[in-house]
Amino acid sequence: MAKINGSRVIVGGLVAGVVCNIFEYVFNALVLKDRWDEAIKALGKEVTYTAGVMAVYICWAFLIGIMAVWLYAAIRPRFGAGPRTAVMAGFAMWIFVYVQGMIVTANMGVLPVGLLLISTIVGLVELVVAALVGAWLYKEEGQAAA
């Protein structure tokens, strides 16, 4: 079994992170911004978009992208290289990142369930696309890209 190509995980993961950041910006900072602002204000909190807050979100999206490509590389020997395996990795990351968070947050009644559902559905598309792009760039030593 070939070892995971760490440098290709990072390269593919950073590109996948760009995809995640684009999705996050379009849907959370543009499309859903007013709804997120309302939800935060309803909690009695001040809506803040400081450089530090944004840096955390941006870094988190890059980490998710890297982890999605790492997961693809890890399951690739069992399921084979290619888009089907990338979709599986993206779906698994979606469960880990979005579904778990949505269930906990919705169960606590902290944020509107409708907003959480929209975010979770968009997150599925986001992570599948990010995993597909990142996996396309991934290859193991001496092998062609998936």
Secondary structure by P-SEA (a helix, b strand, c coil): ccccaaaaaaaaaaaaaaaaaaaaaacccccaaaaaaaaaaaacccccccaaaaaaaaaaaaaaaaaaaaaaaaacccccccaaaaaaaaaaaaaaccaaaaaaaaaaccccaaaaaaaaaaaaaaaaaaaaaaaaaccccccccc
